[in-house]
Amino acid sequence: MDLNKAILYGQLVNAAYDVPPSDLGNRAGQPVNAGLGTNKTTFEVIASIFANDLATDKRPPGTTGTVSIGLLLWQAGTGEAVIAIRGTEGIHEWLVDVNFFTTACPFLAGAGETEDGFTDMYKSFAIGGTSGPSVTASLATIFGSKQVNSLTVCGHSLGGALATLQSLDVAANSRFKNPTVYTYASPRTGNPQFASTYNGMVPNTIRIANRVDLVPMLPLPPAYEHVLGLNKLSPFTIFPPKVLVEPNPICEHVLPSYLHLLSLLAGGEVIPLRQGCDPATSGGKFWQNVGMEFRNIEDLKRDFRSDKGTPLGGNS
């Protein structure tokens, strides 16, 4: 794994997080800087990406609405295009759903089955506006006279699963037959047949997972299987013994923690943890961190304590 590239693409995903979900304006033309120190690179936003938010038991289809989910970017010096996809608030409801159903992969016959919620969300992807074309279809024309030499797809959390779907789609249905992929904290996306198809068509994949993050452990096998490319991060050291990230499920999952751990491995400039996730200063304020991540803390507390579901998605 190229640590500097892993940090750069993670920062581009962070730029997608910086756009409020409710902002349905097109960010085309805006610059985005990524990288550390003297290695900073400026990308141009070509278009915003929109989707219907993740449907769950609590928020069924028809009640979720359209959200900003990502950015399509381009770098003039290298001719690299990047699709950066963020996670969504709906991941908290998804974590406590007890059912993980699959559906046929919608864009490649014989590619196995994928998680139905992720798939429905991916099928709603639109470029530039809520009624625009799909991301894959737009790649043929959206860059105009700009020279595009390569394509990278990156995403965090639910965005990692969506990036996995997007990557196989472009490999199968666009001129970008060998995309590079970086995912962070991605859950499993599909069944073993899907993973096998993906591994054969998208071999240049870096799947980054914190060893103690719950989300990459879901949904559970054998119905689901991870794609290849795993690179593990550890939020602690053994020699000398040291905790690097506040040990609670939220801090172990959020993208700033992943970027912090990657920057520690890379040496040089260290990307700070999110407020409340530094073990030296947080004081173990678990619910404070939950409140920072999720919009309805009382619902989450009730779900964790009731028999509706557990963080692992099964009956308690």
Beta strands, then each sheet from edge to edge (+ up, - down):
strand 1: 31-34
strand 2: 41-52
strand 3: 66-75
strand 4: 80-85
strand 5: 102-104
strand 6: 113-115
strand 7: 126-127
strand 8: 150-156
strand 9: 180-184
strand 10: 205-210
strand 11: 230-233
strand 12: 236-237
strand 13: 242-243
sheet 1: 1+ 2- 3+ 4- 8- 9- 10- 11-
sheet 2: 1+ 2- 7+
sheet 3: 5+ 6-
sheet 4: 12+ 13-
end
